[in-house]
């Protein structure tokens, strides 16, 4: 998906770059890249066990494309980052270890421009590149990595789960540490400063940052004591708004139109996260004749997604058919058309549509995943397996990959392999105990060869060790 249609700004007045500090905590103890990678992966798995991480490939592709564009223009373009959307209505965004940056769907819907979303992401990227998280959370060094990851996740999320909150408190008490993630004023000022440089370098509107901060500040009056987690860890003050506005004014004013990718993603998130379909339908209906032609087309797309959610498949089919005919090169429309057939259980039609789309858009991961799902529905399991194995190395580490692979081997009547990959799925989702159960079920299967038996034993040992470490500080 193309996140762009960006306008290149004129040469900015402000050109001072901020040097990165040494990578280390305040005591000077360095964390190795391998340790940070392990910590980040454990953190991400823990998040899956606490909240709903987006699994929609179109949404994931969009947020990654924006994030990587910002990283490429940051002070640490070589630093590994992974961006994802949390399907929660709360206003939050956070940076975790290993460059894992999450943005809540509620925050995305609150933004009124792509630049506003990019400004939040650039700010979080700066917290990572400036090592603010490790300075604020040095205490994690006294906990095992699984415990530290779970504790950090619970605190960054401001989790509403009493059990998880209690687990975090017990982990801290057991480790005899104090744990706080509220960034200092200096941290926030530095992240704003560095983030704005990243924003401008990535050709987003620098004025988006103070505008969004202003909206956040105004929103606090409606929350009372239920302040969003983002505002608790990133307090917005009048001086902070004034400072970012002053910096933004150093750059010449330009028009920065939102990309189509931003508009379509926002429409899809609005439908996926709603608990009141009628209200969302009314929202889109009110905008059918408003805005630019492109905005009206996006509204029609939203209406189609609402129809799909309401299981009005013929209505959805008609909307997406018209959009596909008008804009055949925009992958979201024919993909939604194919999805209409899939959801209506017209599996053969869906598979044929996805096959054509996979040929038209060979690098589109969302279409590949949908095509594999349709192949499984039409009993073309071997072809589904072949397509799964052709996915990128990054995709082959995701929960959806392991889940589909488990389904493939279940269809092929190979229970040991199916349980093996289900174990990987549960582990990726933060369920180590469920992973252990699946490995043991795989070991009980008949006809195990030596190679698979060895793999299962190694993975069982690994999962048991992970579970033991996670209990150390409970």
N, C-alpha and C positions, 0 to 999 in steps of 0.2 A: 504494500500500500504506500502510495506517495503522500507523505505528510506535508508536502511543500506547496508551491505557489508563493514563494517568499520574494519580497522586494529587498534588494540590496541597499542598505542605508548609505548615506554619504559618509565621508571620512569623519569619524567622531572627534570631538575635541578632547575627551578624556582618553588617554592612552596608557596611563600608568598601570603596569602589571604588578601583581602581588606575588612575591616569591613564596613557594611552598616551604613550610618548616620541615625539619627532619622528621621522618616517619618514626614516631615513638611516643610513649606516654611521658608524663611529667617527670618521672623518675629516670627517664633515659633508657628504659628497658625496651628493646626493639621486639616487635612481634614479627615473626618471619612471614613471608608471603604464603607459605604452605599452611601455617597456623591460622592466618587470617582467612584463607580459603576454607579451611575446615570449620572454623567458627561461623563463617557466613552461611555455609551449607546447612550446618546444624540449626542456625537461627531461622533459615527459610523453612526447614522441615517443621520446626516448632510452630511457626506461624500457621502452617497448614492445619495443625491440630487445634488451633485456637479460633481461627476465623476462616471465612470463605475467600479463597484466592481465585481470581478469575481464571477460567479454563477456556474461554472463548478465544480462538486463535486470531480472529480479526482484531479484537480489542487488544490482545497481547502484542500483535504485530505493530499496531499504531503506537502504543505507549513505548515500546522498545525503539521505534524509529525516531520518535521525538527525543527520548533519553540519549540515544547514541549520537544524535546530531549535536546535542548540548555537550556531551563528553568530548567529542572531537574538537570542540572549541574551548575546552576548559584548560586549567593549568596542569591537568594530569591526563592527557589524551590516551596514554597507554594503560591507565588503571582499569582493571576489569569491573564492569558494572552490570547489574541485572535489574531491570525495571518491571514492575508488575502492578496490577490493579487489585485492590481489596474491595470486594463487593459488599460494602457497608455504607449506610447513609450518613454515618457520623463524619464530621469534617476533620480529616486527618491526613497527614503525609509524614513519612519518617524515613530516616536513613539507618540501616543496620550495618553490621560488620561485613566485610568482603564486598562492599559496593552494592548491597541489596537495598533497593529503594522502592518503597511502596506508596501508592497514592490511592486514597479511598475514592470510591465511585461518588460519594456525597460531595467531596471536594471538587471533582471534575464537573459535576452538574452545577456547582455553585459558580464556577468560572463563566465569564461572559465573553471571553476571547481565548484563542489559542495561546496568545502571549501570556495571559494570566496563568494558565496551566504550566507553561514553560518556565515562568518565573519561580513558581514553587519548586519545580523539579531542579532548576539551576541552583536554588538555595540549598536544597538537600544534597546535591552533588558537591557543593562547596563544604558542607559539614564533613563529608567523607574526605575530600582532598586536603582539608585543613586539619584532619585528625581530631575533630571536636568530640566525636563519640567516644574515642578511647580516653581522652582527657576527662570526660564527664563520668566515665564508667570504668575506671581503673580497677574497681573492686572485683570485676569479673575474673581477674587473674587468679583469685583465690578459690574459684569454683571450677568443677570439671566442665569441659566444653558443653556437653549436653545440658547440664544444669544452668550454666551461664547463659546459654542460648535461650532456654525457656524463660529464665528470669528476665532477660533483656527484652524478649518479645512481649511478655506480659506487661512490663512497665511502659514500653514504647506505645503499646496499643491502648493503655489505660483500660485493660480488659474489664468487662462487666461480669465476668464469671467469678463468683465468690471462691470456688474451689481453686481456680487458677491463681487468683489473687493471693489466697492463703498459701498456695504452693510456692509462690514467688517470695513471700515473706519468710516462710520457713527456710528456704534455700539461703536467703541472706543471713538469717539468724544463725543457721548451722555453720556458715562460713565466717561468722563474726565480722561482717563487713557492712559498710553503709553504701547504699546504692541510690544515686540520683541522676536523672537525665535532663533536668532543666538546664538548658544552655545559658551561659552567662551573657550579659549584655555585649561583652566583647566578642563572644562567639557569634552572636546574632549579627552584630555590625559587620564582622569579617565575612560571614556567609552572604550577607546582603551585597557587600562590596564586590567580592569575588564573583558571586552569582550574577550580578548585573553585567560584569565584563563578559561572562560566558553567554549571557542572554543576547547581548549586542553582537558578539562574535558569531552567534548562530542565526543572526538576522531576525530576531524577534524584537518587538517594541519594548524599549527599556521602561517606558511609562506604565507598562502593564504591572510591574512590581508594586509601586506605591498605590496604584488603583486597587489592586487586589487586597493589599494590606488594609487599605481604608475600608473596603467592604467587610473584611473580617472584623475590624474594630467596631463597625456599626452593628454587625450581627451579634456581638457579645451582649448587647442590651436585651436581646430576646431570649437569651439562654439562662439568665439568672445565675444560679450556682452550678448549673449543669454546663459548665464551660467545655467546649470541644477540646479533645486531647491535644490537637495541634496548637491551640492557643495557650495551653498550660505549659507545653515544652518550648513553644516559640512565642513568647509574649509580644504583642504588638502595641507599641507605644506611639504617642504623638511625635516624639523626637525621631523615632525610627522611620515613621512615614515621611516626616519632613526631610530627613537625610536622604532617603532613597529618591524622593521627588526632586531634590536639589541635584543629585547626581544624574537623574534621567534628563533634566533640562539642559545638561551639557551636550546632549546629542540633538541633531536637527530633527525636526518633526517630519514624520513620513506616515503614509498609510500602510498598514500591515494587514492585509486581508487574511481571514482564517482559511486554512486549507480545507478541502472537501473531506479529507480523512478525519479531521477534528470534528466537523459537523456530523458526519455519519456515525462516528464512534459515540459521540454524546447522545445522539438519538437512540442508538442501540442500548446504551447503558440505562437510559431513562426507562425504556421498556422492560429490560431484564430485571431491574431492581425494584420495580414498583409493586406495591401490594394493593393498589387501586387502579386497575386497568381502565375503568370508566373515566377517571380523572385524567389519566395520561392521554386517552383518546380525545377528550375534550380539549386538552392542551394543544394537541397537534391540529385539531379541527379549527381552533381559533387562529392558527398561523398559516392556514392553507393559501390565503390570498395576501399574505404579508411578506415583506422583504424582497430580496433579489430573486431572480429565476432559480438560481442555484439553491437558495434557502427554501424555496417552495418545493423543489425536487426532493430535498432532504426531508421535508415535512411529509411528503407522500411516502417516502421510504419508511418513516416512523409509523405512519398509518398502516402500512403493510405489515410491519413487525407487530403492531397491536393486534391486527386481524389474525396473524399467525399464533399469537399468544392466546387469543380467544378461541382458537381452533376453527376459525372461519377460513378454511383452506382455499375455497374457491375465490373468496374475496381477496385473500393474500396473493393467490396465483395471478389474478387479473392485474393487481397493482404492480407486482414485480415483472409481469410479462410486458406491460407498457413501458416501465422504466428500462428494462433490458433492450427492448426494441429501439428506444430513443438513445440509450447510452450503452451500447454493447461492449465498449472497452473499459467500463467501470466495473471491476469484479464483484463488488458488493451486491449489485442488483441481480445478475444471473445466479450468483451463489444463493441469495435468498429465494430465488425462484426454484432452484433445485431443492432447497431445504423445505419449501412448501410441499413438494411431492414426497419427500422423505417423511415429514411429520404426518402426512395424510396416508402413510403406509403404501404409497405407490412406489415401491422400492425399485422396480425395474426402470421406471421413468427417471427416478432420482439418480440411479447409477449411470444411466446414459447421459444425463445432463452433466453430472460431475466428471464423467470421462472426457466429454468435449471441453469442459472448463479446464481440466488438468492439462490438456493439450494446448489450449489457448493461453493459459497462465501457468507455465511449467514451474515457476519459482514461488507460487503462492501456497504457503504452508496451510492456511485455513482450508483451502479447496482440497488439498491432499488429504487432510484429516477427515473431512466430510466424505470424500470419495471412498476412503478406506472403510468408514462406517457403513456406507451404502453397499459396498462389496460384501461385507459380513452379513448384511441383511438379505442379500441375494445368493448366499451360499457360495460365493466365489472367494473362498477362504485363502487359497494358495496365492491368488493375485493380490489379496489384501495384505498377506504376509510380505510379499515381494515389495509392495509399495511402502509398507512400514519400514522395512530395512533400508529403503532408499532415502529416508528422511535424514536431515542434517544431524551431525553429532550433538548439537545443542538440543534439538528436539528429542533425541534418543535418551535424554536424561530427565524428561518431564513425566509427571504422573500419568498424563493422558496416553503417552507412548506405552508405558508399562501395562496400563489397563487394557488397551487395544491388543497388545501382544498376548496378554493372558486370555483374552477372548478368542484370538486366532487359534491358540493351542487347545482351548476347550472345544472349539468347533472341529479341530483335527483329531479329537479324542486322544490327546496326549496330556493326561491330568498332571503328571509330574512337572512338565514344563509350564502348564497353566498356573499351578500353585507357586512355582518358582517366580514367575513374573508378577503374580499377584502380591507376593512378598515384597518385591521391589516397589510396587505401587504403594502398598501400605507404609513402607518405610519412608518413601518420598513424601507421603502425606502426614508424617509425624507419628505413625502408629507402629512403634517398634514391636510391641507385644503381639499385634496382629501379624506382623511380618514373621515373627518366630513361629506362630501357629501355622502359617502357610508353608513355611519351609518344612516343618515336621509332617504336615500332610503330604507334601511332595515326597519326602523320604519313605512314607508308607506306601507309595504307589508301586505297582508291580512292574517288573522288567527294567529296572534302573541299570544303565551301563556304568562302567567305572568312572568315566569322565563326568557325567552328570552327578553321580553320587559324590564325587570329590568337590564339585562346585557347591552342592547343597551343604555339605559339611563345613566348607569354608565360610559360606554366607551365614549359616547358623551360628558359628563361633563368633563372627563379626557382630551379628545382631545381639547376641547374648552379652558380649562385651559392652556394646553401646547401652544396653538396658541397665547393666550393672553400674556403669559410670554415671548414668542419669539419676541413679538412686543414691549416689554418694553423699549429696548435699540435701537430700530430702528430709 
